[in-house]
């Protein structure tokens, strides 16, 4: 059973998770993402709901605002994990305005493996971690990888 500390609705959960990451509590932030959004997925969500309560079952998940089907089942604020994972765990961020140049600083120690792909201005970044080897691919110039105390200029 996952440890679940009731987070606020997805919109306000963003702020709590960002603070956790900024103060170095990334493990806690990742656990909360897995519990809240992972729990939502385990409950049958194909999209991100407006809110999630693990104590609810079946059609209870759809009720909100006194309406048995009042909950948004595809809520824009649910994108928090996309931003948090991209920014704080994969470390993809602009190094200059408009992503003319960008940095990649992946955190591999919290994952046994991952496959990650994200757009950057006029291109993409792919990061693969198999537990021992990190592979980074981009189809455009301007990226720098920071990993294991080293700095690598990424080539197109």
C-alpha positions in Angstrom: 0.0 0.0 0.0 1.3 3.4 -0.9 1.9 6.0 1.7 -0.6 8.7 1.0 -0.6 12.1 2.7 -3.6 14.0 1.4 -2.4 16.6 -1.0 -4.6 19.5 -1.9 -6.3 19.4 -5.3 -3.8 19.2 -8.2 -3.6 23.0 -8.7 -2.4 23.7 -5.2 -0.4 20.5 -5.0 1.9 22.1 -7.6 3.1 24.7 -5.1 3.8 22.1 -2.3 5.7 19.8 -4.7 7.8 22.7 -6.1 8.7 23.8 -2.6 9.7 20.2 -1.6 12.0 20.1 -4.7 13.5 23.5 -4.0 14.4 22.6 -0.4 16.0 19.3 -1.5 13.2 17.0 -0.6 12.9 15.4 -4.0 12.4 11.9 -2.7 9.3 13.1 -0.7 8.0 15.0 -3.8 8.5 11.8 -6.0 6.7 9.7 -3.3 3.8 12.2 -3.3 3.6 12.1 -7.2 3.5 8.3 -7.1 0.9 8.2 -4.4 -1.5 10.9 -5.6 -1.2 10.7 -9.4 -0.2 7.1 -9.4 -3.1 6.3 -7.1 -5.4 8.1 -9.5 -4.2 6.0 -12.4 -4.6 2.8 -10.3 -8.2 3.9 -9.6 -8.8 3.9 -13.4 -8.0 7.4 -14.5 -7.1 7.7 -18.2 -6.7 11.5 -17.7 -6.0 13.6 -14.7 -9.0 14.3 -12.4 -9.8 17.6 -10.7 -9.2 15.9 -7.4 -8.5 12.4 -6.1 -9.4 10.7 -2.8 -8.1 7.1 -2.3 -10.9 6.4 0.1 -13.5 6.8 -2.7 -14.6 3.9 -4.8 -16.3 3.4 -8.1 -18.7 6.2 -9.1 -17.8 8.2 -6.0 -14.7 9.3 -7.9 -16.9 11.3 -10.2 -18.8 13.3 -7.6 -18.0 16.9 -6.7 -19.7 20.1 -5.8 -22.8 18.1 -4.7 -23.2 16.7 -8.2 -22.7 12.9 -8.6 -20.9 13.6 -11.9 -19.6 17.1 -11.3 -15.9 16.4 -11.3 -13.7 17.3 -14.3 -12.0 14.1 -15.4 -9.6 15.9 -17.7 -8.3 18.8 -15.6 -5.6 21.1 -16.8 -4.1 21.6 -13.4 -3.2 17.9 -13.3 -0.1 18.6 -15.3 2.0 19.2 -12.2 4.0 15.9 -12.5 5.0 16.8 -16.1 6.5 20.1 -15.0 8.0 18.8 -11.7 9.6 15.7 -13.3 10.9 17.7 -16.3 12.4 20.5 -14.3 13.6 18.9 -11.1 14.2 15.3 -11.9 15.3 15.4 -15.6 16.8 18.9 -15.1 15.7 20.3 -18.5 15.6 24.0 -18.3 16.5 27.1 -20.4 20.0 28.5 -20.0 19.0 31.6 -22.1 15.7 33.2 -23.1 13.4 31.2 -25.3 15.5 28.0 -24.9 18.1 29.3 -27.4 20.5 27.3 -25.1 19.4 24.8 -22.5 20.7 22.7 -19.6 20.1 19.1 -18.7 20.9 18.0 -15.2 19.2 14.6 -14.7 18.8 13.1 -11.2 19.3 9.3 -11.7 19.7 8.2 -8.1 15.9 8.0 -7.4 15.2 5.8 -10.4 16.1 2.3 -11.3 15.5 3.2 -14.9 13.6 5.8 -17.0 12.9 6.9 -20.6 12.1 10.6 -21.0 11.4 12.8 -24.0 10.5 16.4 -24.1 10.4 19.3 -26.6 12.8 22.2 -26.5 12.7 25.1 -29.0 12.9 23.6 -32.5 13.8 20.2 -31.3 13.6 17.4 -28.7 15.6 16.0 -25.9 15.6 12.2 -25.1 17.1 10.9 -21.8 17.5 7.2 -21.2 18.7 5.7 -17.9 19.1 1.9 -17.6 20.4 1.9 -14.1 24.0 2.1 -15.1 24.3 4.1 -18.4 22.9 7.5 -19.1 22.2 8.3 -22.8 21.2 11.8 -23.9 20.0 12.7 -27.4 19.0 16.0 -28.9 18.4 17.0 -32.5 19.6 20.6 -32.1 22.6 22.6 -30.9 22.7 24.7 -27.8 22.4 22.0 -25.0 24.8 21.3 -22.2 24.6 18.1 -20.0 25.7 18.3 -16.4 26.2 14.9 -14.9 28.4 13.2 -12.3 30.4 16.5 -11.8 31.1 16.8 -15.5 29.9 19.2 -18.2 29.3 18.0 -21.8 28.4 20.1 -24.8 25.6 18.3 -26.7 25.9 18.1 -30.4 23.0 18.0 -32.8 
